[in-house]
Amino acid sequence: MHVVYVLKSLKDGRTYIGCTKELENRIKEHNTGEVKSTKGRIPFVLWYKEEYVDKYEAFKREQHFKTAWGRRQLRKILSKIIL
């Protein structure tokens, strides 16, 4: 399974969108500072995820969430989740 995930920084409240095959390991990498782009915003919690069998579909969804239209859709989804 491939997972599109959204992490929320407990430090600044901002989100990070990514795609991986090994979610637990990837979250651990984010929280230990191994990911350069999120290093200064540790710690993170998993806020949302979607699972896909096809890695290309997962990658397309991740890229969609990173567009203006996709971010608006994601905000609607996340507004229903209390964290």
N, C-alpha and C positions, 0 to 999 in steps of 0.2 A: 504494500500500500504506500502511496505517496500522499503526503499531507501538506496542505497549505495552512499556515498557522499565523496567528496574530499574537504577538507578545505585548504586554503593557509594562512600561517601566514604572516601578514604584518610586523611583527617584523624581522623575519629572512628568509622569502621566502620559508621555507620548507612546505611540505604538510603533511596532516593527512588524513588517509582513515578510514572510519567507516561505520556502518550499523545501521539503526534505523527505527522505525515506526513513530516517531514524529520528523521530521527534524527541524522545527523551534525551538522547545524546546531544542533539542540536541545542536544546534548551540549556543543558549543562554547559555547553561551549559558550553560549551567550552569557550565562551567569558567572562564569569563571574568567571572563575577559578575553577569551580566545578569538572573539569576533571583533575585528577592528572597528567596524561601523557602530557597534553598540557598547563598546568597552566603557565609555564614560557615563552610561546610563543604567548601570547595574543597581539593583536586582530587577529581574523580570519575572512575570507570571504569565502563564498561558491564559489568554483571554478567549480565543476562538480557534476552531480548527475545522477543516473540511478534508475528507479522505477521498482519494481517487485511485482507481486501479491503474489507469493510464498516466504515465509521468508527463506526457505532453499536455494532457488536459489540466493536470495540476499546475504546470508551469504557465499555461494560458490564463488560468484563474488568478494566479499570483500576479501576473503582469496586469490583468484587468483591475485588480484591487489597487494597483499603484497608479492608475489613471484618475483623473478628476471625477469622472462618472463612477468608476469603481469605488473610489473613496466615499462618495455620497451613499452608494448602496451599502457599503460596509458600515458606515456610521449608523444607518437605519437598523441593520442587523445587531450591531453592538449596543445600541441604545436600549435594547430589550434585555441585555445581560447586565446584571448588577455585579460590580466587583469592588 
